[in-house]
Amino acid sequence: MSTPFLSVQNLSKRFQAPKGGEPLTVFENVSLGVEKGEFVCIIGHSGCGKSTILNILAGLDEPSDGA
């Protein structure tokens, strides 16, 4: 088996709640591997973290956990 072109392991993102409340977990423990030339779609409801995952992969945001 070849090494994936893009590999994500246990990616999580949490946002700090205002006024010391519980942090908001957007997604937790997302793992995926994408081979070169593969076409991938990320689908889901509004606000479920699709853009946040892509922003982390592009280096525009930082994950709470994972790599």
N, C-alpha and C positions, 0 to 999 in steps of 0.2 A: 504494500500500500504506500502511495506517495504522500509526501508532506503537503498539507493544504496550503493554498496560496494565501488564504486568510484564516486564522484560527482565533476563536474567542472562547475563553474558559471561565465559567462561573462569574459572569459579569453581573453586577448589581448596581443600582442607583437609588440613593435615598436623598431626600431634601429635608433640611432642618425645618421643623415647624416653627411658626412665629410664637413668641411668648413662652418658650420652653415646653411646648406640647410634644407629643409623640412624633418622631420623624415620619415622613411620608415615603413609603417604599413604592417606587414606580415599577421596577421589575427586579427579579432576584434569581440568581444562578442561571443566567442565560448562557448556553454553550452552543457553538456552531462551527463548522468548518466549510470553507468554500474552495473548491478546486478552480484552477485557472481555466477560464473560458465558460465557467458555469454561470447561469443566470438565476438570481435569487430575488424573491419578492418577500417583503415583510408586510403582513397584513394584520389588521386589528382595529378595534374600536377607537374612536376619538379619545385622545388622552391616555392611551395605554403604554406609551413609551417608544413608539416607532422612531420618531425624530430624535429622541434622546439617545437611542442606540446609535443611530447614524452620526450624530454629533460627537459621540465618544469615539467612534471609529475614525472620524475625520480629525480628531485631536482638538475639537472646539470645546469639549467638556471633559471632565475627568470622572471615571467610575468611582463608586464608593468601595467596591471590591472587584476582584478579578482582573484579568488581563486579556 
